[in-house]
Amino acid sequence: MNRKKHKILTFVFLIFLGLSSCQKGFLDQVPDDRLTIEQVFKRLQPSEEYLANVYSYIKDESYITNNAPWIGLSDEGDVTYDRPGYLTFLMNLGNWNPASGYYDNYYTDYYKGIRSATTYINNIGGNPQLDANKIVIRKAEARFVRAYLYFMLLRTWGPVTILSEDLIPGDLNPGDPLLTLPRNSYDECVDYIVNELDMASQDLPLHFTTQENLDYGRATKMACLALKSRVLLYAASPLFNGNTEYSGFRNLDGKNLISQQYDAQKWEKAAKAAKDIINMDILSLYKKNSGGTFSPLISYRDVFLDAWNGEWVFARILNNLSGYERALTPRLANGFCSTGPTQQMVDAYFMANGLKPITGYNSDGSPIINAASGYTETGFSTVQGVANTSNMYANREPRFYASVNYNNAPWINTSEGVKIIQTYNTGESGPAGSWDHSRTSYFGRKNVSPGSNPKTGVYDKRPYIMMRYAEILLNYIEALNEYDKDNTDILKYLNMIRERAGIPQYGQGANALPIPANQNAMREAIRAERRVELAFEHHRYFDTRRWKIAEQTDGGPMYGMNILENPPAFYKRVVFETRVFRKSFYFFPIPQTEINKNANMVQNPFW
């Protein structure tokens, strides 16, 4: 069902709550002006604005060129720029350390948001202008946001400090025990987040369809359950589940911060969390027809564009999708074409027959081509209606055409006629004469509306989707395969993803493919599907780390086409960057300023 209701969340994200603090520790204490806080929570509008500010600490990660580094730091993509403000280039070369200050504001902002959420929870109950039922719901919303922010810390910095429910006084001296709290273990953080989400889910509306329209974008029970699924999947993964490489990762009192014992039940918990959502039978994979017939390409493209459809779980109303779209627009339409998939990511997309085009790489980086797939890197044909297009881009799966711009691809906005993208050296989006180009020769198309055109200043304003049902299905089958490998649900839901994608399924349907032969083969099939289905949604960076494969995927040569040449020399795989990935990079370093302020704060491993 398409619930295309472009409703705007009514509360405004104000800086009203600068909340002056003594700044005597990493906690950023409670505001000194308690009278002001008391006044805030006695009135309706200021208290609503306060909660809006709490929500605002959930980062807007739609602006990928600098606000969200996850694509540019993973093997799925690259951000072109190597100038101040664009940090992924330096980080990929290994040029960072705990004192660099890279994304330290994320660390401090998340804690500010956590503190603000706690302030709200502890004070909103006395508001005489909110009815009792609304107070219960509002508290649950703040609890969800607080859990979300803790998870954002956890996924980036590993185990962190869980703060007390009691607000810390604003007049403490440096070195006070309340300002020098040690880190909690990873499992303790997970237990806390899950418990908070369970508590919040009891008091929230089930789904946005059960909310008032103007409340779209607020927390729901479904959002709590979806986040719980993600948290438990991460916790079950190799980086955190019995990782003996972190045996020395301890607090000063000797407490292990990463579990040293593998626990298969963690996978079971993760699978159950996802299955609980599936069993509710509320969400569904979005499908859309074109000309009266189901269209996999339009379905996958428009799941991000048709707001509040049946696949959506949680979205951010206020966002910078216009900046995102301009970053992924060719120069012919006044775009920057500045964030591009790597050749490795392009290779990951399946062929139309459902097979992988590339099965691996030789020692010199050349691809091992799967002959059965029909893929070839020679010759030209007509692709997407454009003649003389390289056969590398022919007969690929629909998700490829919905997600990737390549040389000779038609630009999706046709308001000024059909325009052809050129990413070779002297092409309209090539490097000659401008730093606005893709170093890989590719740039993204996913989540870019055909109705947007930066050249004319027209953008398709819509919410930015942060959680959707496809992830839940992939979470479920990944976890299920690890502890109940013969469960038929694994194949059922894997095929459900592929059926919507418009490619042959494993063991059933037209042109069925052989079912993965064993648990390892199924694991690789699930990971390959997840890589493509969730591409450019900020999952890949964290997936390769939690799987403990980032040393293989994110270090070494990264490939693209030869953008310094024109065709035919352009069509050659070349290294655009040789990346450095050290074992320490599995986590961001705790900011050195926090280490200096807190004698009990230990640094992340290998930094």
Residue pairs with C-beta under 8 A, 6 or more apart in sequence:
1 309
1 310
2 286
2 288
2 306
2 309
2 310
3 208
3 209
3 307
3 308
3 309
3 310
4 306
4 307
4 308
4 309
5 213
5 216
5 307
5 308
6 307
6 461
6 462
6 463
7 213
7 214
7 216
7 308
8 214
8 317
9 214
9 215
9 216
9 217
9 218
9 317
9 318
10 214
10 215
11 48
11 49
11 51
11 52
11 55
12 49
12 52
13 52
13 53
13 55
13 56
13 318
14 49
14 52
14 53
15 53
16 46
16 49
16 50
16 53
17 49
17 50
17 53
17 116
19 30
19 31
19 112
19 116
20 31
20 32
20 33
21 28
21 29
21 30
21 31
21 32
21 170
22 29
22 32
22 170
22 171
22 172
23 29
24 172
24 173
24 174
24 176
24 179
25 172
25 174
25 176
25 178
25 179
25 180
25 597
25 598
26 108
26 111
26 161
26 179
26 593
26 594
26 597
26 598
26 601
27 111
27 115
27 163
27 168
27 178
27 179
28 108
28 111
28 112
28 115
29 115
29 167
29 168
29 169
29 170
29 172
30 37
30 115
30 119
30 167
30 168
30 169
30 170
31 37
31 119
31 170
32 170
32 171
37 119
37 123
38 123
39 46
40 46
40 47
40 50
40 123
41 47
41 50
41 123
41 124
41 126
41 127
42 126
42 127
42 128
42 129
43 127
43 129
44 127
44 129
44 130
47 120
47 124
47 127
47 129
47 130
47 138
50 116
50 119
50 120
51 120
51 124
51 138
51 141
51 142
53 116
54 113
54 116
54 117
54 120
54 142
54 145
55 141
55 145
55 218
56 113
56 318
57 109
57 110
57 112
57 113
57 114
57 116
57 117
57 145
57 149
58 113
58 145
58 148
58 149
58 152
58 316
59 67
59 68
59 106
59 109
59 152
60 67
60 316
60 318
60 319
60 320
60 464
61 67
61 68
61 70
61 464
61 466
61 538
62 68
62 316
62 319
62 320
62 321
62 323
62 324
62 464
63 320
63 323
63 324
63 327
64 71
64 72
64 79
64 324
64 327
64 339
64 536
65 72
65 79
65 81
65 86
65 323
65 327
65 336
65 338
65 339
66 79
66 85
66 86
66 87
67 320
68 538
69 79
69 87
69 88
69 91
69 103
70 538
70 540
70 541
70 542
71 77
71 79
71 339
71 536
71 538
71 540
71 541
72 78
72 79
72 88
72 89
72 92
72 339
73 88
73 91
73 92
73 541
73 554
74 540
74 541
74 544
74 553
74 554
75 342
75 344
75 345
75 540
75 544
75 553
75 554
75 558
76 341
76 342
76 344
76 345
76 348
76 531
76 535
76 536
76 540
77 339
77 340
77 341
77 342
77 345
77 444
77 536
78 88
78 339
78 340
78 341
78 342
78 438
78 439
78 440
78 558
78 560
78 576
78 577
79 86
79 88
79 89
79 338
79 339
80 338
80 339
80 340
80 435
80 436
80 437
80 438
80 439
81 89
81 338
81 435
82 89
82 90
87 96
87 102
87 103
90 96
90 102
91 102
92 577
92 579
92 580
93 577
93 579
93 580
94 580
94 581
94 582
96 102
96 589
97 589
97 592
97 607
98 589
98 590
98 591
98 592
98 595
98 603
98 607
99 592
101 591
102 588
103 156
103 588
104 591
104 593
106 152
106 156
107 153
107 156
107 157
107 588
107 590
107 591
107 594
108 591
110 149
110 150
110 152
110 153
111 149
111 153
111 163
113 145
113 146
113 149
114 146
114 149
114 150
114 163
115 163
115 167
117 142
117 143
117 145
117 146
117 149
118 146
118 163
118 165
118 167
119 167
120 138
120 139
120 142
121 139
121 142
121 143
121 146
121 165
122 165
122 167
124 130
124 135
124 138
124 139
124 142
125 135
125 139
127 135
130 138
136 203
137 203
137 204
137 205
139 203
140 199
140 200
140 201
140 202
140 203
140 204
140 219
141 200
141 204
141 218
141 219
143 196
143 199
143 200
144 196
144 197
144 200
144 204
144 219
144 223
144 224
144 227
145 219
146 196
147 193
147 196
147 197
147 200
147 224
147 227
148 227
150 160
150 162
150 189
150 192
150 193
150 196
151 193
151 227
151 230
151 231
153 160
154 160
154 186
154 189
154 190
154 193
154 231
154 234
155 234
155 542
156 587
156 588
157 587
157 588
157 590
157 604
158 186
158 257
158 258
158 586
158 587
158 604
159 183
159 184
159 185
159 186
159 188
159 189
159 257
159 258
160 183
160 184
160 189
161 181
161 182
161 183
161 184
161 601
162 184
162 188
162 189
162 192
163 181
164 178
168 178
168 179
169 178
172 178
172 179
174 597
175 599
179 597
179 598
180 598
180 599
180 600
180 601
181 598
181 600
182 251
182 252
182 253
182 255
182 600
182 601
182 602
183 251
183 257
183 601
183 602
184 192
184 257
185 255
185 256
185 257
185 258
185 259
186 235
186 240
186 257
186 258
186 259
187 235
187 240
187 259
190 231
190 232
190 234
190 235
193 228
193 231
194 228
194 231
194 232
197 224
197 225
197 227
197 228
197 231
198 224
198 228
200 219
200 224
201 221
201 224
201 225
202 221
204 219
204 220
204 221
204 223
204 224
205 211
205 215
205 220
205 221
206 220
206 221
206 222
206 282
207 220
207 221
207 222
207 282
208 215
208 216
208 220
208 222
208 308
208 312
209 282
210 220
211 218
211 220
216 308
216 315
216 317
216 463
217 315
217 316
217 317
217 463
219 314
220 313
220 314
222 277
222 280
222 282
222 283
222 313
222 314
223 313
223 314
223 467
225 273
225 276
225 277
226 277
226 313
226 314
226 467
226 471
226 472
227 314
227 467
228 273
229 270
229 273
229 274
229 277
229 471
229 472
229 475
229 476
230 467
230 471
230 475
232 266
232 269
232 270
232 273
232 479
233 270
233 273
233 274
233 475
233 478
233 479
234 240
234 542
234 546
235 241
235 266
235 269
235 270
236 263
236 266
236 267
236 269
236 270
236 479
236 482
237 546
237 547
237 548
238 546
238 547
238 548
239 258
239 545
239 546
239 547
239 548
239 586
240 258
240 259
240 546
241 259
241 262
241 263
241 266
242 259
242 260
242 261
242 262
242 263
243 258
243 259
243 260
243 548
244 260
245 583
245 605
246 256
246 257
246 258
246 260
246 605
247 256
247 260
248 605
249 256
249 257
249 258
249 602
249 604
249 605
250 256
250 257
250 602
251 257
251 600
251 602
252 600
252 602
257 602
264 482
264 483
265 483
267 479
267 480
267 482
267 483
268 479
268 483
268 484
270 475
270 479
271 476
271 479
271 480
271 483
271 484
273 475
274 472
274 473
274 475
274 476
274 479
275 476
275 489
277 283
277 469
277 472
278 472
278 473
278 476
278 493
283 310
283 311
283 313
283 469
283 472
284 310
284 311
284 469
285 311
285 469
285 470
285 473
285 496
285 497
285 500
286 299
286 302
286 303
286 306
286 309
286 310
286 311
286 500
287 294
287 299
287 500
288 294
288 295
288 298
288 299
288 302
288 306
289 295
290 298
296 398
296 399
296 500
296 501
296 502
296 503
297 398
297 399
297 401
297 402
297 502
299 500
300 398
300 399
300 402
300 500
300 501
301 402
301 446
302 309
303 309
303 311
303 465
303 468
303 470
304 446
304 447
304 465
305 447
305 449
305 460
305 462
307 315
307 462
307 463
308 315
308 463
310 469
311 468
311 469
311 470
312 465
312 467
312 468
312 469
313 466
313 467
313 468
313 469
313 472
314 465
314 466
314 467
315 463
315 464
315 465
315 466
316 463
316 464
316 466
317 463
319 463
319 464
321 447
321 459
321 460
321 461
321 462
321 464
322 452
322 459
322 461
324 447
324 448
325 335
325 448
325 449
325 452
325 454
325 459
325 460
326 334
326 335
326 336
326 454
327 335
327 336
327 337
327 338
327 339
328 335
328 337
328 339
328 405
328 443
328 444
328 445
328 448
329 335
329 336
329 337
329 411
329 448
329 452
329 453
329 454
330 337
330 405
330 411
330 419
330 421
330 428
330 429
330 443
331 337
331 428
331 429
331 434
331 436
331 437
332 411
332 419
332 421
332 428
332 429
333 411
333 413
333 419
333 453
333 454
333 455
334 454
334 455
335 436
335 454
336 436
337 405
337 423
337 429
337 436
337 437
337 438
337 443
338 436
338 437
338 438
338 443
339 438
339 443
339 444
340 438
340 439
340 440
340 441
340 442
340 443
340 444
340 560
341 403
341 404
341 440
341 442
341 443
341 444
341 535
341 536
342 440
342 442
342 558
342 559
342 560
343 440
343 442
343 558
343 559
343 560
343 561
343 573
344 553
344 558
344 559
345 531
345 535
346 392
346 400
346 404
346 406
346 442
347 357
347 358
347 367
348 356
348 358
348 528
348 531
348 532
348 535
349 357
349 396
349 397
349 399
349 400
349 403
349 404
349 532
350 356
350 357
350 396
350 397
350 400
350 503
350 532
351 357
351 373
351 374
351 375
351 395
351 396
351 397
352 395
352 396
352 397
352 503
353 373
353 374
353 395
353 503
353 504
353 511
354 397
354 498
354 503
354 504
354 505
354 511
354 513
355 370
355 372
355 373
355 374
355 513
356 370
356 373
356 528
357 369
357 370
357 373
357 375
357 396
358 367
358 368
358 369
358 370
358 375
359 368
359 369
359 370
360 367
360 368
361 367
361 368
362 368
365 557
365 559
365 573
365 575
366 573
367 377
367 573
369 375
369 376
369 377
374 395
375 392
375 395
376 391
376 392
377 390
377 391
377 392
377 571
378 391
379 390
379 391
380 387
380 388
380 389
380 390
380 391
381 387
381 389
381 391
381 394
382 388
382 389
383 389
383 393
383 394
383 408
383 409
384 401
384 409
384 410
385 410
386 408
386 409
386 410
386 420
388 408
389 407
389 408
389 409
390 406
390 407
390 408
390 571
392 406
392 571
393 400
393 406
393 408
393 409
397 501
397 502
397 503
397 532
398 501
398 502
398 503
399 501
399 532
399 533
399 535
401 445
402 445
402 446
403 444
403 445
403 446
403 535
403 536
404 442
404 444
404 445
404 446
405 411
405 421
405 423
405 442
405 443
405 444
405 445
406 421
406 423
406 441
406 442
407 421
407 422
407 423
407 424
407 427
407 441
407 561
407 567
407 570
408 420
408 421
408 422
409 420
409 421
409 445
410 418
410 419
410 420
410 421
411 418
411 419
411 420
411 421
412 445
412 448
412 450
413 450
413 451
413 452
413 453
414 450
415 453
415 456
415 458
416 453
416 455
416 456
421 427
421 428
421 429
422 428
422 429
422 430
423 429
423 430
423 437
423 438
423 441
423 442
423 443
423 561
423 563
424 430
424 441
424 561
424 563
424 565
424 566
424 567
424 570
425 431
425 432
425 563
425 564
425 565
425 566
425 570
426 432
426 566
427 566
429 436
429 437
429 438
429 443
430 437
430 563
431 437
431 439
431 563
431 564
437 563
438 560
438 563
439 560
439 563
439 576
439 577
440 558
440 559
440 560
440 561
440 563
440 576
441 560
441 561
441 562
441 563
441 570
442 560
442 561
444 536
446 535
446 536
447 465
447 536
449 459
449 460
449 462
451 458
451 460
452 458
452 459
452 460
470 497
470 500
470 533
470 534
471 534
471 537
471 539
473 493
473 496
473 497
474 497
474 526
474 529
474 530
474 533
474 534
476 489
476 493
477 489
477 490
477 493
477 494
477 526
478 523
478 526
478 527
478 530
480 487
480 489
480 490
481 487
481 490
481 519
481 522
481 523
481 526
482 523
485 519
485 522
490 522
490 526
491 506
491 507
491 515
494 506
494 525
494 526
494 529
495 505
495 506
495 507
495 508
495 509
497 529
497 533
498 504
498 505
498 506
498 529
499 505
499 509
501 532
501 533
504 510
504 511
504 512
504 513
505 512
505 513
506 512
506 513
506 514
506 515
506 516
506 525
507 513
507 514
507 515
516 522
516 524
516 525
527 543
527 547
530 539
530 543
531 540
531 543
534 540
544 550
544 553
544 554
545 586
548 586
550 581
550 585
550 586
551 581
551 583
554 579
554 581
554 585
555 579
555 580
555 581
556 578
556 579
556 581
557 575
557 577
557 578
557 579
558 575
558 576
558 577
558 578
558 579
559 573
559 574
559 575
559 576
560 573
560 574
560 576
561 570
561 571
561 572
561 573
561 574
562 569
562 570
562 571
562 572
562 573
562 574
563 570
563 576
565 572
582 606
583 605
583 606
584 604
584 605
584 606
584 607
586 605
587 604
587 605
588 604
589 603
589 604
589 607
590 601
590 603
590 604
590 607
594 601
595 601
595 603
